[in-house]
């Protein structure tokens, strides 16, 4: 006896594959620098916070039209950068002027 496979009533068509949009590298860098600025930016004079803000704004522009994902990461990097950039810049000025005034005072 020979068994035959039943044929399907419709032709088999492969399902279309949909690729999600690529994640913006600038948004990822903004988030990473924002986190690094929160954890250890005081020893680098707030530079990671400033870079997080700059890269966050560029990433927001890049993810605006939807061709790249990562809009939330860009927003998080901006928030972390802005929250900590002010105190870091203030700390840097205090360290600089405190050192200058301390060296100049008798």
C-alpha positions in Angstrom: 0.0 0.0 0.0 1.2 3.4 -0.8 0.2 6.4 1.3 0.0 9.8 -0.3 0.3 13.2 1.4 -2.9 15.2 1.1 -2.4 18.4 -0.8 -3.5 21.6 0.9 -6.5 23.4 -0.6 -4.4 26.5 -1.0 -0.9 27.2 -2.1 1.7 27.6 0.6 3.0 31.2 0.6 5.8 32.2 3.0 4.8 34.9 5.5 6.4 38.2 4.8 9.1 39.1 7.3 8.9 42.5 8.8 12.1 43.9 10.2 11.8 46.3 13.1 13.6 49.6 12.6 17.2 49.7 13.7 17.9 51.3 17.1 19.7 54.6 17.0 23.2 54.3 18.2 23.2 58.0 19.3 20.2 57.3 21.6 22.0 54.3 23.1 25.1 56.4 23.7 23.0 59.2 25.2 21.4 56.8 27.7 24.8 55.2 28.6 26.5 58.6 29.1 23.5 59.8 31.1 23.8 56.8 33.4 27.5 57.1 33.6 27.1 60.8 34.4 24.8 60.0 37.3 27.1 57.3 38.7 30.5 58.9 38.2 30.3 62.1 36.3 31.5 64.2 39.2 35.0 62.9 38.7 35.0 63.9 35.0 33.6 67.4 35.7 30.2 66.7 34.2 31.5 65.9 30.7 29.3 62.7 30.3 26.2 64.7 31.2 27.0 67.4 28.6 27.6 64.7 26.0 24.4 62.9 27.0 22.4 66.1 26.4 24.1 66.8 23.0 23.7 63.2 21.8 20.1 63.0 23.1 19.1 66.0 21.1 20.7 64.6 17.9 19.0 61.2 18.6 15.6 62.9 19.1 16.0 64.4 15.6 17.1 61.1 14.2 14.2 59.1 15.7 11.5 61.6 14.9 10.3 60.2 11.6 10.2 56.5 12.8 12.9 55.1 10.5 15.0 54.4 13.7 13.8 53.3 17.1 15.2 54.5 20.4 13.1 57.6 21.0 12.6 56.6 24.7 16.3 56.0 25.2 17.0 59.5 23.8 14.5 61.0 26.2 15.9 59.2 29.1 19.5 60.3 28.2 18.3 63.9 27.9 16.5 63.7 31.3 19.5 62.2 33.1 21.9 64.7 31.4 19.8 67.8 32.2 19.1 66.8 35.8 22.8 66.3 36.5 24.5 68.8 34.2 23.7 71.8 36.4 25.1 70.4 39.6 28.1 69.0 37.8 29.0 72.4 36.2 28.4 74.1 39.5 30.7 71.5 41.2 33.4 72.1 38.5 33.3 75.9 39.0 33.5 75.5 42.8 36.5 73.2 42.4 38.2 75.5 39.9 37.6 78.8 41.7 38.2 77.2 45.1 41.6 76.0 44.0 42.5 79.4 42.4 41.3 81.4 45.4 42.9 79.0 47.8 46.2 79.3 46.1 46.0 83.1 45.9 45.0 83.6 49.6 47.8 83.9 52.0 
